[in-house]
Structure formats: C-alpha cells, structure tokens
Amino acid sequence: MKKKSIIAFLSLIFAIACVAGLTSCIDDGTHTHAFDSAWSTTDTHHWHACDGCDEQSDYAPHAFGEWTILTPATETTPGSRSRACSTCGYAQVQQIPELSHTHTYATTYTYDEREHWRAATCGHDVKIDRAAHAFRDGACSVCGCADPNAVYDFTEVRDDGELIGYAIAVKAECRSNTAFTIPEEYDGKPVVAIADYAFRETAMTTLTIPDCIQSIGNSAFWSSELKEIVIPDSVRTIGYAFYAAPKLEQVVLGNGIEEIPMYAFRATPSLTSVQLGNRVRSIGDYAFYQCGISRIKLPDSVQTLGKSVFHDATSLQSIVLSSQITSIPEYTFYNCSQLQAFSLANISQVGAKAFYNCGNFQADISTETTEFATDAFRQSGIASLYWDKPTVPRYGFTDLPRLTSVVLGDNVTKLDSFAFQNCAALKSISIGKSLSAYDGSAFAGCPYGTITVHPDNASLSVADNMLLSKDGTILKRANAAGDIPSTVTTIGGYAFYGHEAIETLTCENIRFIQDYAFAGCKKLKSVTLMPNPNKGAFAVQSHAFADCLQLQTVVVPAKVGHLGMSVFKGCTDLQSVRFEYTPNWKVLKNGESSSAGTLVDVSDPHKNVEYFIDLYADRSWYNGSAQNNY
C-alpha cells in the first residue's frame, strides 16, 4: 500500500515540472519553426537556427575549399593563409611558419696570416672550410695567400755555436709592399732579430713586430716610408735603426731597451713624437741629430747623454731632463733655436757650445756650482749671468742677443778675450774686487752701458761709466759719450770699438793706441795723432782705426814712429793721410823686423790713402828716426 503511494506522488511532481518549464520541448501541434536564412557557424560546423526555439536546420560540417596565401612566409617573418566553406562562406585563417634558412657561401676564400675560410654571403657570420694554410712554392695551395715567409730572407742567429733563431730581412723584390707582419718563427725556431738594413728603401708604412724580436739592426728602416712604430718590451737593442727614415712620425720604445745608441734617430725630420721606455740609461752621440721632435721627456732612468744628442733639432721647444743627469756634454743642444729655458740647478758641467745658437733659451745663469766650457752658451738667449770662477773663458758668452746683465764675482781674476763679444742688449757690468787681467776685446761690440767696479779692486777703477786702470792712465772701456780723461795716456785695445758717438779725435796727451782701439767707429771722420810732450815715440797698434767707414782725414805728427798692421784697413771713405815727417818710412810684412821692410814715399797725402786701404793694407809702418824729430 505504501509503495503505490510513493509512485503516485513522483508522477505528480513530474507532471507539474513539464507544465511549468518544459512546454517548449513539447510540440502540441500549435508551434511552427521559423529558421533564419543566415548561417550560424562554429570553427567546424554551420546551421540555420530557429528564432523561437533551439531547433536547428541543415546542421553539417564545413565544406572547405583550397588554401589561399595571404602573406608569404620568409626566413625572418611568418606568413598567413585562408580557406572558405563553400556552403556557408565561413573563412578560416591560419599562420604559416618562417621558412627554414639555408646559408650561402662565397666561392673564394678569405684568409689571414694563419688560416683561410669561406665566409657566408647571406648576411650571417658563418664560416666553412676553415683550415690552416698549406704553403707550397710561396703561396697557400688552397686559398692562394702569399707565404709571409716568402718575402723575407732568413739568417741564422747563433749563441756559442748553438742556433737560437733567425734574423729577417725583406727580399729586394718585395720592397714595394706597404705593410709587413714579422713571423714569430721559421723552420721551427723563433725569429729573434731584424737584420741591418732589413727594411731599407721599402714602401712600408706599417710594421707589426711580435714579442719574439730581441734586436733591431743598424739602418733597419733607412730611407723607408715607415710612419709610426711600436717596439715591444722583448726588444733589448735597436742599433741606429731609424737613421735617415724621412717619413717617420711616431715611435714608442718598449721597456726592454736600456741604451739609445749613436745616430739612433738621426736625420728624421718628420719625427714629432718619441716615447722612451722606463729602463733607458744612456742616450748616445747624435741620437736625435736633425730630428723633428718638439717635446720630449727623458725618464728618470737616464743617467748620461752623449755629445750632440739634439744637435740641429731646430723644432725642439721643450725637454724634461732626468733627475740623474748632471752633465750636459758638448754640442748637446747646438742650434736648437726654439728651445725654451729649463732649470740647470742639477747640472754641474756644461760642455763646449752645448747651447750654441739657442736663441730662445732665456735662462738666468749662475756659475757658482756649474763648470761652463768655452762657447757653452754662445748665441743663446740667456738674460743674465753671475760668474764667480777665476777665469771667464775666451768666447765663453759671445753673441748673446738677450743678455742684459753681467756680474763678475770676487773670485774672478781674468777676463779672457771676446768673452762677451757682440752681446747687443748688455746694459750693466759689475766687476768684483779681484779682476786684474782684463782683455779689452771681452766686451767688443757691446753697448756702452753702466759699469761698476768693487772699490777694493787693486787694478781697475771707474769714472763716469769709463773703465780705467787704477791710476787712471789707461782707458780700458769708454762710456757712451766717448769721453777721454786728461789723465789717460794709453787707449786700451777695443776701448772705443764700434762706438757710435765719437766723430773727431785729437790725441793731445795720448802716447799709445792699442789694437782695435777705435775700430768700427761708425761716425768717426777726423783723427789727429798729437805728439806727447815727453820724449819718446808715439805708437798706434794694429787695426786701431780699421773699418771706420766715414773716416776721411788723418794727420800723423812728426813724433809718431809706429803704425800697426792694417791700421786703416777698410776705411773706404778715407781721402787724406798727411805725414808731418816724411823721410825713412818703411812698410813691414807680418813678422818682418824693423831693419828690413820697404821704403815708401809718403809725401803725397792722397797717394797714402791708396797705401793704407789697398797696396799695403795688411802691412805695418815703422820710422826709427821719427822720435828725434821735435
């Protein structure tokens, strides 16, 4: 009974649900399907849907046609394609993957000095057929690369009879090559040297030197086109390797080199930059002679310089010396006309002409601790000088265009000939208490500026800027006005040399005129040599009036007995030389005694002019009887 009740209840529930929610699924004969004319689609099927229910008509899979390419695929980008259903027109689009790449390669080989290969031509960095060269008969049998060893001659290098390697030199037929790479080995042994003249007269502009090279021979790059070079640290010696390399511009020396030898960079006018290694101890004679460097720094390892190291390096402006250098040898900077001044505080010795013609070397020189040779600074640009050694040497400081001040200390005893000749800017001279041996030519050609003498000097004195003997009888150096004190009986040698003020000279108390005393006086026109009132001959020594270009008249009094050699030579405007006592005059050759000579008639003043400036211009004149004619 209970079982039948449960079944009946469930049947009722089912009936209610069908009435409430499932009425659309029941065709009660009153619903008519209205299918849409447009197709409904998925990726795989199509159909016509009913507007009022879920009923579908003509449900079927798509009927796709052939694929059509939209965008072709390449090796770098994907493509696309599409196809359409022939029933409903649904279009399906699909991506096409990138095409797989096939490299293409050159038919010819690329190579370097060691191997060859064929490179990809498709833009990828890929190589095939890579292998070492197979040299045969001077070239690789595969790629045709020239055997680098074929351009060289190899010479054995032995040590105690044992073969340690080879030296190379370029074959004559290969000198037109513009670039060379030195091989590291030959026949199983290292290449250790570049031979003498190895690259001479080559067209080479670049050279690669491996670390196996230990030495570079003399004139290795003579007359080559080499422009720059880097020497590795393995190189120990270089010989005069770069002598006469006219195109060489830059050099970097490795740290293995301890000596820059004689002539190493001689005659390299284009060389502007040299970097020395930090182990160089010495630089040899003429090492940079006639090179073009403007600046150079010597590392502190450098201890010695040879002579003429920078001789005629006319572009050299600046140099930094090693702190170990204490001596500057002869001709070191000869004719370095652009060289600027640097400190000589560490220098104890300067050789002959070391700074000759260094016109821009405007240094202030003190010789308290430094030994200077003759001509050390001749024609240099030094501006002031303090000298306190016993002797100022002959030609020691001649032709210094910028020198304005000279101080001679109390230790100076001798001023030698031409010591300060032609110092055209000299304004002041100070003389210490010990100078006694004074050569008149010491200041020949210098302006007549101020001069002072220590009051304790026993030999010299000063009056009105004139340098006199202590007793005032000898005029050793004139002043600017050309004054002659009444105490003076002797005009010293060069006393008025090149004087620009004196025009007329009348020697009232003068007994002696020494060598070149009035030579080169620019305005001197008239000279009267007067007899001294005391008994004795009046003498004029050699060249006393030479080259006085405006001198016109000369009177030789009766008491004058000697006229020195070339006394009026070069006086081209001379018109009259009148002798008051005419007999017994002789002209003497140089070295000829007064008992010899040639008698000359001096009665004609105009004919005498010809004697003095032409026929007997280089002779001296003597008259032994003149002193007795009052």
C-alpha positions in Angstrom: 0.0 0.0 0.0 2.7 2.4 0.9 4.8 1.5 -2.2 1.9 2.5 -4.6 1.5 5.9 -2.8 5.1 6.9 -3.4 5.0 6.1 -7.1 1.8 8.2 -7.5 3.5 11.2 -5.8 6.5 11.2 -8.0 4.3 11.0 -11.1 2.5 14.1 -9.9 5.7 16.1 -9.4 6.9 15.2 -12.9 3.7 16.3 -14.5 3.9 19.7 -12.8 7.5 20.2 -13.9 6.6 19.5 -17.5 3.8 22.0 -17.5 5.9 24.8 -15.8 9.3 24.6 -17.6 9.4 22.2 -20.5 6.5 23.4 -22.5 9.0 24.5 -25.4 10.1 20.9 -25.9 6.5 19.7 -26.4 5.0 20.0 -29.9 1.4 20.4 -29.1 0.7 21.0 -32.8 0.4 24.8 -32.4 4.3 25.9 -32.9 5.6 26.4 -36.3 9.5 26.7 -36.7 10.9 29.8 -38.4 14.5 29.2 -39.3 16.9 32.1 -40.0 18.1 32.4 -43.6 21.7 33.3 -42.4 24.1 30.7 -41.3 25.2 30.2 -37.8 28.8 28.9 -37.5 31.5 27.5 -35.3 35.0 26.6 -36.4 33.9 23.3 -37.6 30.0 23.4 -38.4 27.2 25.5 -39.8 23.4 25.6 -39.4 20.1 27.6 -39.6 18.8 28.5 -36.2 15.0 28.8 -35.3 14.0 32.2 -34.0 11.6 30.8 -31.4 13.3 27.7 -30.1 16.5 25.9 -30.1 15.7 23.8 -33.1 18.5 23.8 -35.8 18.2 23.1 -39.5 20.8 21.9 -42.0 23.4 21.3 -39.3 26.5 20.0 -41.0 30.4 20.2 -41.0 32.0 23.0 -43.2 32.9 22.1 -46.7 36.3 23.9 -47.0 37.9 24.6 -50.4 41.7 25.0 -51.2 44.0 27.3 -49.1 44.8 30.8 -50.4 48.1 32.5 -49.4 47.5 35.9 -47.8 51.2 36.7 -46.8 54.1 34.5 -47.9 56.4 33.4 -45.2 60.1 34.3 -45.3 63.3 33.2 -43.4 62.8 36.0 -40.9 59.0 36.5 -40.7 55.9 34.1 -40.6 53.2 34.2 -43.3 49.4 33.6 -43.4 46.8 31.7 -45.5 42.9 31.3 -45.6 40.1 29.0 -47.0 36.3 29.3 -47.1 33.4 26.9 -46.7 31.6 26.5 -50.0 28.2 26.2 -48.2 28.2 29.0 -45.6 31.2 31.1 -46.7 32.9 30.8 -43.3 36.6 31.8 -43.7 39.4 30.1 -41.7 42.8 31.9 -41.4 46.0 30.1 -40.4 49.7 31.3 -39.7 52.5 29.9 -41.9 55.7 29.3 -40.0 59.0 31.0 -41.0 60.9 29.3 -43.7 63.9 27.3 -42.7 67.3 29.1 -43.7 69.9 27.7 -46.0 73.3 29.6 -45.8 75.1 30.6 -49.0 78.9 30.9 -49.1 81.4 32.7 -51.2 83.2 30.7 -53.8 86.5 32.4 -53.0 88.5 32.1 -49.8 89.1 34.8 -47.1 92.3 34.5 -45.2 94.7 35.9 -42.6 98.3 35.1 -42.0 97.5 31.8 -40.3 94.4 30.3 -41.9 91.7 30.5 -44.6 87.9 30.0 -44.8 84.8 30.7 -47.0 82.5 33.3 -45.5 78.7 33.3 -45.7 77.2 35.7 -48.2 73.7 35.6 -46.7 74.4 38.1 -44.0 75.2 35.6 -41.3 78.6 35.4 -39.5 79.2 31.8 -40.5 82.4 30.2 -42.0 83.1 26.9 -43.6 86.1 25.1 -44.9 88.3 26.7 -42.2 91.8 25.4 -42.0 95.5 26.3 -41.6 97.3 27.4 -44.8 99.1 24.8 -46.8 102.0 26.8 -48.1 103.8 25.5 -51.1 106.1 27.4 -53.6 105.5 30.7 -51.8 101.7 30.5 -51.5 98.9 28.5 -50.0 97.7 25.8 -52.4 94.1 26.2 -51.2 93.5 30.0 -51.0 96.5 31.5 -52.8 97.6 33.5 -49.7 101.2 34.5 -50.1 103.5 32.8 -47.7 104.6 35.6 -45.3 108.0 33.9 -45.0 108.5 34.2 -48.7 109.0 37.9 -48.6 112.0 37.5 -46.2 115.5 36.2 -46.2 116.4 34.4 -43.0 119.8 34.4 -41.5 120.9 32.1 -38.6 121.5 33.6 -35.2 123.8 31.6 -33.0 124.9 31.8 -29.4 128.1 29.9 -28.6 127.6 28.0 -31.8 124.0 27.0 -30.9 121.2 28.0 -33.3 118.8 30.1 -31.3 116.7 31.6 -34.0 116.7 33.7 -37.2 117.2 37.3 -38.3 115.0 38.6 -41.1 115.4 41.0 -44.0 113.0 41.8 -46.8 113.8 40.4 -50.2 114.7 43.1 -52.7 111.7 42.2 -55.0 109.3 42.7 -52.1 110.3 46.3 -51.1 107.3 47.7 -52.8 105.0 46.2 -50.2 103.3 48.7 -47.9 102.7 46.5 -44.8 104.6 43.8 -43.2 103.9 41.4 -40.3 107.0 39.7 -39.0 106.5 35.9 -38.4 107.1 34.6 -35.0 109.1 31.6 -36.2 110.8 30.0 -39.1 111.8 26.4 -39.6 110.8 25.5 -36.0 112.9 28.4 -34.5 111.9 31.8 -33.3 112.6 34.9 -35.3 114.7 36.9 -32.9 116.2 39.8 -34.8 115.6 42.4 -37.6 118.8 42.5 -39.5 120.8 45.5 -40.6 119.1 47.4 -43.4 116.2 44.9 -43.2 113.5 47.3 -44.4 115.7 49.8 -46.2 114.1 51.7 -49.1 110.8 49.9 -48.7 107.4 51.4 -49.4 106.3 50.1 -46.0 104.2 52.4 -43.9 103.2 50.0 -41.1 105.0 47.1 -39.4 103.9 44.6 -36.8 106.6 43.3 -34.6 105.9 40.2 -32.5 107.2 39.7 -28.9 109.8 37.3 -30.1 112.1 40.0 -31.6 115.0 40.9 -29.4 117.1 43.2 -31.5 116.8 45.6 -34.4 119.9 46.2 -36.5 121.6 49.4 -37.9 119.8 51.3 -40.6 116.9 48.8 -40.4 114.5 51.4 -41.7 116.8 53.6 -43.7 115.0 55.6 -46.4 111.8 53.7 -45.9 108.3 55.1 -45.9 107.6 54.0 -42.3 105.5 56.5 -40.4 105.0 55.0 -37.0 106.2 52.0 -35.0 105.7 50.4 -31.6 108.7 48.4 -30.3 107.7 45.6 -27.9 109.3 45.1 -24.5 111.1 42.0 -25.8 113.5 44.2 -27.9 116.8 44.8 -26.0 118.9 46.7 -28.6 118.0 48.9 -31.6 121.2 49.9 -33.2 121.0 53.2 -35.2 117.8 51.6 -36.6 115.9 54.7 -37.6 118.8 56.7 -39.1 117.6 58.6 -42.2 113.9 57.4 -42.0 112.5 60.6 -43.6 108.7 59.8 -43.1 108.9 58.5 -39.5 106.5 60.5 -37.3 105.9 58.5 -34.1 107.9 56.0 -32.1 107.1 54.1 -28.9 110.0 52.2 -27.4 109.4 49.3 -25.1 110.8 48.9 -21.6 113.4 46.4 -22.6 115.7 49.0 -24.2 118.5 50.3 -21.9 120.5 52.3 -24.4 119.6 54.7 -27.3 122.7 54.3 -29.4 124.6 56.8 -31.6 122.7 58.0 -34.5 119.5 56.1 -33.5 117.1 58.8 -34.8 119.5 60.9 -36.8 118.0 62.7 -39.8 114.4 62.1 -39.1 112.8 65.5 -39.9 109.2 64.2 -39.7 109.7 62.7 -36.2 107.5 64.6 -33.8 106.8 62.1 -31.0 109.1 59.7 -29.2 108.1 57.8 -26.1 111.1 56.3 -24.3 110.8 53.2 -22.1 111.4 53.4 -18.4 114.7 51.5 -18.4 116.8 53.7 -20.8 120.1 54.5 -19.0 122.0 56.3 -21.7 121.5 58.2 -24.9 124.3 58.1 -27.4 126.1 60.8 -29.6 123.9 62.4 -32.2 121.0 60.2 -31.3 118.4 62.8 -32.2 120.5 64.9 -34.6 118.4 66.7 -37.1 115.2 65.1 -35.9 111.8 67.0 -35.9 110.7 66.5 -32.3 109.3 69.5 -30.5 108.9 68.0 -27.0 110.5 65.1 -25.2 110.6 63.8 -21.6 113.6 61.7 -20.5 112.7 59.1 -17.9 114.5 59.3 -14.6 116.3 56.1 -15.5 118.5 58.2 -17.9 121.9 58.8 -16.4 124.1 60.1 -19.3 123.8 62.0 -22.5 126.3 61.7 -25.4 127.6 64.7 -27.3 125.4 66.4 -29.9 122.3 64.4 -28.9 119.9 67.1 -30.1 122.3 68.9 -32.4 120.3 70.8 -35.1 116.9 69.6 -33.7 115.6 73.0 -34.7 112.0 72.2 -33.8 112.8 71.2 -30.2 111.0 73.5 -27.8 110.7 71.7 -24.5 112.7 69.0 -22.8 112.4 67.5 -19.3 115.7 66.1 -18.2 116.1 63.1 -16.0 116.9 64.0 -12.3 120.1 61.8 -12.7 121.6 63.9 -15.4 124.3 66.2 -14.0 126.4 66.9 -17.1 125.4 68.4 -20.5 128.1 67.4 -23.0 129.4 69.5 -25.8 127.0 70.4 -28.6 124.1 68.8 -26.9 121.6 71.4 -27.9 123.6 73.0 -30.7 121.4 75.2 -32.9 118.2 74.2 -31.1 116.8 77.7 -31.9 113.3 77.1 -30.5 114.5 75.5 -27.2 112.9 77.2 -24.1 114.7 77.7 -20.9 114.8 75.0 -18.2 116.4 74.7 -14.8 120.1 73.9 -14.7 120.1 73.6 -10.9 121.1 69.9 -11.1 123.8 70.5 -13.7 127.4 70.6 -12.6 129.1 70.8 -16.0 128.2 72.2 -19.4 130.3 71.3 -22.5 131.5 73.5 -25.3 128.8 75.0 -27.5 126.2 72.9 -25.6 123.6 75.7 -26.1 125.1 77.4 -29.1 122.6 79.4 -31.1 119.7 78.5 -28.7 118.2 82.0 -29.1 115.1 81.3 -27.1 116.9 79.8 -24.1 116.2 82.8 -21.9 117.8 81.5 -18.7 119.4 83.2 -15.8 122.8 81.6 -15.4 124.8 81.2 -12.1 128.2 79.6 -12.2 128.7 79.2 -8.5 128.4 75.4 -8.8 128.5 74.8 -12.5 131.5 74.4 -14.8 131.0 76.0 -18.2 133.2 75.3 -21.2 134.1 77.9 -23.8 131.2 78.8 -26.1 128.8 76.8 -24.0 126.1 79.4 -24.4 127.3 81.3 -27.4 124.4 82.9 -29.3 121.9 81.5 -26.8 119.1 83.6 -25.2 120.4 83.8 -21.6 119.3 87.0 -20.0 121.6 87.4 -17.0 124.9 85.9 -15.8 126.6 85.6 -12.5 130.2 84.2 -12.8 132.5 83.6 -9.9 135.2 81.3 -11.1 138.8 82.5 -11.7 138.6 82.8 -15.4 135.8 83.9 -17.8 136.8 81.8 -20.9 137.6 83.1 -24.3 134.4 83.3 -26.4 132.5 82.0 -23.3 129.4 84.1 -23.8 129.7 85.8 -27.2 126.8 86.8 -29.3 124.1 86.6 -26.6 121.3 88.8 -28.1 119.2 88.8 -24.9 121.9 89.2 -22.2 121.4 92.4 -20.3 123.3 91.9 -17.0 126.8 90.5 -16.2 128.1 90.2 -12.6 131.7 89.0 -12.2 132.2 87.8 -8.6 135.1 88.5 -6.3 136.8 85.2 -7.3 137.2 86.3 -10.9 140.8 87.2 -11.7 140.9 87.0 -15.5 138.5 88.1 -18.2 139.7 86.5 -21.4 139.4 87.7 -25.0 136.0 88.1 -26.6 134.3 86.6 -23.6 131.1 88.7 -24.1 131.7 89.9 -27.7 128.6 91.2 -29.5 126.1 91.0 -26.6 123.9 93.7 -28.2 121.5 94.1 -25.3 124.0 94.3 -22.5 123.2 97.2 -20.1 125.2 96.7 -17.0 128.6 95.2 -16.0 129.6 94.7 -12.4 133.3 93.7 -11.6 134.4 92.2 -8.3 137.5 93.1 -6.3 139.9 90.5 -7.8 139.8 91.0 -11.6 143.2 92.2 -12.8 143.8 90.5 -16.2 141.3 92.4 -18.4 141.3 91.8 -22.2 139.8 94.8 -24.0 138.1 92.6 -26.5 136.0 91.0 -23.8 133.1 93.4 -24.4 133.8 94.2 -28.1 130.6 95.0 -29.9 128.6 95.6 -26.7 126.7 98.8 -25.9 128.4 101.3 -23.6 126.1 101.0 -20.6 126.7 101.2 -16.9 129.8 99.7 -15.4 130.8 99.3 -11.7 134.0 98.1 -10.0 134.4 96.9 -6.5 136.2 99.8 -4.6 138.8 97.3 -3.3 139.9 96.2 -6.8 143.7 97.0 -7.0 143.9 97.1 -10.8 140.7 98.8 -12.1 138.6 101.8 -11.4 135.6 103.6 -12.8 134.9 107.2 -13.7 131.8 108.4 -15.5 131.0 104.9 -16.7 134.5 104.5 -18.1 136.7 101.6 -17.1 140.2 102.8 -16.3 143.4 101.4 -14.8 143.7 102.1 -11.1 146.0 105.1 -11.7 143.7 106.4 -14.5 146.4 106.3 -17.2 144.8 103.6 -19.3 141.3 103.9 -20.7 140.1 100.3 -21.0 136.5 100.9 -21.9 134.9 104.1 -23.0 131.5 105.5 -22.0 128.6 106.3 -24.2 129.7 109.9 -24.7 133.2 108.9 -25.8 135.0 111.0 -23.2 138.8 110.7 -22.6 140.0 111.9 -19.2 143.1 114.1 -19.2 145.0 111.5 -17.1 144.8 109.0 -19.9 148.0 108.3 -21.9 147.0 104.9 -23.4 143.8 103.9 -25.2 143.4 100.2 -24.5 142.5 97.6 -27.0 138.9 97.8 -28.2 138.2 100.7 -25.8 136.1 102.5 -28.4 135.3 99.5 -30.7 132.1 100.2 -32.7 131.5 103.4 -30.8 128.5 105.3 -32.2 129.1 108.8 -30.8 132.7 109.9 -31.4 133.2 112.0 -34.6 136.5 113.8 -34.1 139.6 112.6 -32.3 142.5 114.8 -31.3 145.1 112.9 -29.2 146.7 115.6 -27.0 148.2 113.5 -24.2 148.0 110.1 -25.8 151.2 108.1 -26.4 149.8 104.7 -27.3 146.7 103.5 -29.1 146.3 99.7 -28.8 144.9 97.1 -31.1 141.4 97.8 -32.5 141.0 100.8 -30.0 138.8 102.8 -32.4 138.0 100.1 -35.0 134.5 100.2 -36.4 133.6 103.7 -35.0 130.6 104.4 -37.0 130.8 108.3 -37.1 134.5 109.0 -36.8 135.6 111.3 -39.6 138.8 113.0 -38.5 141.8 111.9 -36.5 144.9 113.9 -35.4 147.6 112.0 -33.7 149.4 114.5 -31.5 152.9 114.1 -30.1 153.3 113.6 -26.4 155.3 116.5 -24.8 157.6 113.9 -23.2 160.4 112.4 -25.1 159.6 109.1 -26.8 157.8 107.7 -29.8 154.1 107.7 -30.3 152.8 104.3 -31.3 149.5 103.1 -32.9 149.0 99.4 -32.9 147.3 97.0 -35.4 143.7 97.7 -36.7 143.4 100.7 -34.4 141.1 102.5 -36.9 140.1 99.6 -39.1 136.6 99.7 -40.7 135.9 103.3 -39.7 133.7 103.8 -42.7 133.3 107.5 -42.5 136.9 108.4 -41.7 138.2 111.0 -44.2 141.3 112.7 -42.8 144.2 111.6 -40.7 147.2 113.6 -39.5 150.4 111.7 -38.5 152.6 114.1 -36.4 156.4 114.0 -36.7 156.9 112.2 -33.4 154.8 109.1 -34.4 157.2 106.3 -35.1 155.0 103.2 -35.5 151.6 102.5 -37.2 150.4 98.9 -36.7 149.3 96.4 -39.2 146.1 97.2 -41.1 145.7 100.4 -39.1 143.3 102.0 -41.6 142.2 98.9 -43.5 138.6 99.0 -44.6 138.3 102.8 -44.2 136.7 103.1 -47.6 135.9 106.8 -47.4 139.4 107.9 -46.5 140.6 110.9 -48.5 143.9 112.1 -46.9 146.6 110.7 -44.7 149.2 113.5 -44.1 152.6 112.7 -42.5 154.3 115.7 -40.9 157.7 113.9 -41.1 158.0 112.0 -44.4 161.6 110.5 -44.6 162.5 107.0 -43.8 159.1 105.3 -43.6 159.0 101.6 -44.2 156.2 99.1 -44.6 156.8 95.7 -43.0 155.2 92.4 -43.7 153.7 90.5 -40.8 156.7 89.2 -38.7 159.3 91.2 -40.6 161.9 93.0 -38.5 162.2 96.8 -38.5 165.7 96.5 -40.1 164.0 95.1 -43.2 160.9 96.4 -44.9 160.3 98.5 -48.0 160.9 102.3 -48.1 157.8 104.2 -49.1 157.4 107.8 -50.2 154.7 109.2 -48.0 154.8 112.8 -49.2 151.5 112.7 -51.1 148.5 112.5 -48.7 146.3 111.2 -51.4 148.7 108.5 -52.6 149.0 107.5 -48.9 145.3 106.7 -48.9 145.9 104.0 -51.6 148.8 102.6 -49.5 146.7 102.2 -46.3 143.5 100.8 -47.8 144.8 98.9 -50.8 148.5 98.3 -51.7 149.8 98.0 -48.1 146.5 97.5 -46.3 147.9 94.4 -44.3 151.3 95.9 -43.6 152.7 97.8 -40.5 154.6 101.1 -40.8 157.9 102.0 -39.0 160.1 105.0 -38.8 163.1 104.7 -36.4 164.1 108.4 -36.7 160.6 109.9 -36.1 161.1 110.1 -32.3 164.1 112.5 -32.8 162.1 115.0 -34.8 160.5 117.6 -32.5 
